[in-house]
Amino acid sequence: MEPDVSTGALARIDRLHRGLTRLVLEGGDLDAVAGEVARVLEVGVLITSTDGRERAAALPASLRASLAEVDLLTTSGRVRVERLEGRAGPATRVGAGEARGVRVVAGEHDLARLVAVRAQGPVGDDDLALLERAADLTALVLTRQDAVAEVEHKYAGDFLRDVFLGRAGDDGFVADHAASLGWRLEGPTVVLVAEIDPAPGPDAVADRVEWRRWQERFAAAWRQVLRGVDARIPVVDLSHEVVVLVPLDAGATSDLLPGEDVVRRVVAAVAGDKGGGRRPFSAGVSRPAPGLAELPAAYAQARRAVDVGRRVRGGGSTTFFDQLGLHRLIAMVPDTAELRAFADDVLGPLARDTTEALDLRETLQVLLDTNFNVAEAARTQFFHYNTMRYRVTKLERLLGPLSSDPHLRLDVAVALRVLDVAG
């Protein structure tokens, strides 16, 4: 239901409409829109993504601090738009004033949030009517910007894909073309690949259209976070994954892996507080690539780190290729059928995907971790000592003299890791 508006409000709506229409026709951006809305309504204005990431603002520092005081603004800068949900969200007290938000939509597409904050007094129905009109025109600006950005992002993604496939041209051409895109590619680089984790059960995606919307919001979050670090860092959406080329500081000295500090910082910023409908994701990071020629291998390493990290550590993990240990060596074997055959040969029936095999493999791993100390393994799995002795006997009947043959234990340990990687 449209809010009731006064005659004076109608005049303000008309003034705002004319001002915003002029901005749209002149190619004005979101910051200009926010500024015009703030001027006419005499409020602070934020335009955010659907999950609350700031895209434009005309907001005094005092009002920004007031939002943080009432926990409407997180430490990472995200606006808690879920507290202002709906086309006309509820008003929320902010000190002596109020905050109110509306959804910015175009057809069936939810594009953004428009939030107004008043330092003193309420954001009333008249103000809400203006916000509604401003949201409609903001949708036009966003639709135009997103259409142009989609073409630019696709072009950049196609170029980086060609680089990874080794068909983009010689190093000189690649460097020049990257510079024309505003990218920084000189010096050593690590490749980061991030993927949205599959949603389990009833939260699974019902159609490709919805999945694509998630992916677009995910890629936009990475671009926004990386702009705050260095606008020249390449960030591209390759359909099912986001790829980032993180430059390394040659003068940095740290006990961390190369690029680990900035990687963990940006991953934490993208993940945020999981509010606003954000999806969990996993990330993989390559070894340093000294130059452009090594980028294809680095991309393959990052891809492998994502896959193995999710298998071994579960979703929401960030895995560095150099941290994979034995998994790293196994991941370098291209023939997964041969890996699986090795696991089948060593583990026999324990390699099967049955409840009994899974249970015995868990016990076997505990025994390996405790160097076949039966008493300690029994305590770890909360088994009676005699129960663990029985399991050891059963495992040795299936696999051989594990407790006395260190070479067999090594083969079994490797085979268990192979199952982690190859499935």
Secondary structure in CASP SS format (residue, H / E / C, confidence):
PFRMAT SS
TARGET T0000
AUTHOR 0000-0000-0000
METHOD secondary structure of the structure
MODEL  1
M C 1.00
E C 1.00
P C 1.00
D C 1.00
V C 1.00
S C 1.00
T H 1.00
G H 1.00
A H 1.00
L H 1.00
A H 1.00
R H 1.00
I H 1.00
D H 1.00
R H 1.00
L H 1.00
H H 1.00
R H 1.00
G H 1.00
L H 1.00
T H 1.00
R H 1.00
L H 1.00
V H 1.00
L H 1.00
E C 1.00
G C 1.00
G C 1.00
D C 1.00
L H 1.00
D H 1.00
A H 1.00
V H 1.00
A H 1.00
G H 1.00
E H 1.00
V H 1.00
A H 1.00
R H 1.00
V H 1.00
L H 1.00
E C 1.00
V C 1.00
G E 1.00
V E 1.00
L E 1.00
I E 1.00
T E 1.00
S C 1.00
T C 1.00
D C 1.00
G C 1.00
R C 1.00
E E 1.00
R E 1.00
A E 1.00
A E 1.00
A E 1.00
L C 1.00
P C 1.00
A H 1.00
S H 1.00
L H 1.00
R H 1.00
A H 1.00
S H 1.00
L H 1.00
A H 1.00
E H 1.00
V C 1.00
D C 1.00
L C 1.00
L E 1.00
T C 1.00
T C 1.00
S C 1.00
G C 1.00
R C 1.00
V E 1.00
R C 1.00
V H 1.00
E H 1.00
R H 1.00
L H 1.00
E C 1.00
G C 1.00
R C 1.00
A E 1.00
G C 1.00
P C 1.00
A C 1.00
T E 1.00
R E 1.00
V E 1.00
G C 1.00
A C 1.00
G E 1.00
E E 1.00
A E 1.00
R E 1.00
G E 1.00
V E 1.00
R E 1.00
V E 1.00
V E 1.00
A E 1.00
G C 1.00
E C 1.00
H E 1.00
D E 1.00
L E 1.00
A E 1.00
R E 1.00
L E 1.00
V E 1.00
A E 1.00
V E 1.00
R E 1.00
A C 1.00
Q C 1.00
G E 1.00
P C 1.00
V C 1.00
G C 1.00
D H 1.00
D H 1.00
D H 1.00
L H 1.00
A H 1.00
L H 1.00
L H 1.00
E H 1.00
R H 1.00
A H 1.00
A H 1.00
D H 1.00
L H 1.00
T H 1.00
A H 1.00
L H 1.00
V H 1.00
L H 1.00
T H 1.00
R H 1.00
Q H 1.00
D H 1.00
A H 1.00
V H 1.00
A H 1.00
E H 1.00
V H 1.00
E H 1.00
H H 1.00
K H 1.00
Y H 1.00
A H 1.00
G H 1.00
D H 1.00
F H 1.00
L H 1.00
R H 1.00
D H 1.00
V H 1.00
F H 1.00
L C 1.00
G C 1.00
R C 1.00
A C 1.00
G C 1.00
D C 1.00
D H 1.00
G H 1.00
F H 1.00
V H 1.00
A H 1.00
D H 1.00
H H 1.00
A H 1.00
A H 1.00
S H 1.00
L C 1.00
G C 1.00
W C 1.00
R C 1.00
L C 1.00
E C 1.00
G C 1.00
P C 1.00
T E 1.00
V E 1.00
V E 1.00
L E 1.00
V E 1.00
A E 1.00
E E 1.00
I E 1.00
D C 1.00
P C 1.00
A C 1.00
P C 1.00
G H 1.00
P H 1.00
D H 1.00
A C 1.00
V C 1.00
A C 1.00
D C 1.00
R H 1.00
V H 1.00
E H 1.00
W H 1.00
R H 1.00
R H 1.00
W H 1.00
Q H 1.00
E H 1.00
R H 1.00
F H 1.00
A H 1.00
A H 1.00
A H 1.00
W H 1.00
R H 1.00
Q H 1.00
V H 1.00
L H 1.00
R H 1.00
G H 1.00
V H 1.00
D C 1.00
A C 1.00
R C 1.00
I C 1.00
P C 1.00
V E 1.00
V E 1.00
D E 1.00
L C 1.00
S C 1.00
H C 1.00
E C 1.00
V E 1.00
V E 1.00
V E 1.00
L E 1.00
V E 1.00
P E 1.00
L C 1.00
D C 1.00
A C 1.00
G C 1.00
A C 1.00
T C 1.00
S C 1.00
D C 1.00
L C 1.00
L C 1.00
P C 1.00
G C 1.00
E H 1.00
D H 1.00
V H 1.00
V H 1.00
R H 1.00
R H 1.00
V H 1.00
V H 1.00
A H 1.00
A H 1.00
V H 1.00
A H 1.00
G C 1.00
D C 1.00
K C 1.00
G C 1.00
G C 1.00
G C 1.00
R C 1.00
R C 1.00
P C 1.00
F E 1.00
S E 1.00
A E 1.00
G E 1.00
V E 1.00
S C 1.00
R C 1.00
P C 1.00
A E 1.00
P C 1.00
G C 1.00
L H 1.00
A H 1.00
E H 1.00
L H 1.00
P H 1.00
A H 1.00
A H 1.00
Y H 1.00
A H 1.00
Q H 1.00
A H 1.00
R H 1.00
R H 1.00
A H 1.00
V H 1.00
D H 1.00
V H 1.00
G H 1.00
R H 1.00
R H 1.00
V H 1.00
R H 1.00
G C 1.00
G C 1.00
G C 1.00
S C 1.00
T E 1.00
T E 1.00
F E 1.00
F H 1.00
D H 1.00
Q H 1.00
L C 1.00
G C 1.00
L H 1.00
H H 1.00
R H 1.00
L H 1.00
I H 1.00
A H 1.00
M C 1.00
V C 1.00
P C 1.00
D C 1.00
T H 1.00
A H 1.00
E H 1.00
L H 1.00
R H 1.00
A H 1.00
F H 1.00
A H 1.00
D H 1.00
D H 1.00
V H 1.00
L H 1.00
G H 1.00
P H 1.00
L H 1.00
A H 1.00
R C 1.00
D C 1.00
T C 1.00
T H 1.00
E H 1.00
A H 1.00
L H 1.00
D H 1.00
L H 1.00
R H 1.00
E H 1.00
T H 1.00
L H 1.00
Q H 1.00
V H 1.00
L H 1.00
L H 1.00
D H 1.00
T C 1.00
N C 1.00
F C 1.00
N C 1.00
V H 1.00
A H 1.00
E H 1.00
A H 1.00
A H 1.00
R H 1.00
T H 1.00
Q C 1.00
F C 1.00
F C 1.00
H C 1.00
Y H 1.00
N H 1.00
T H 1.00
M H 1.00
R H 1.00
Y H 1.00
R H 1.00
V H 1.00
T H 1.00
K H 1.00
L H 1.00
E H 1.00
R H 1.00
L H 1.00
L H 1.00
G C 1.00
P C 1.00
L C 1.00
S C 1.00
S C 1.00
D C 1.00
P H 1.00
H H 1.00
L H 1.00
R H 1.00
L H 1.00
D H 1.00
V H 1.00
A H 1.00
V H 1.00
A H 1.00
L H 1.00
R H 1.00
V H 1.00
L H 1.00
D H 1.00
V H 1.00
A H 1.00
G C 1.00
END
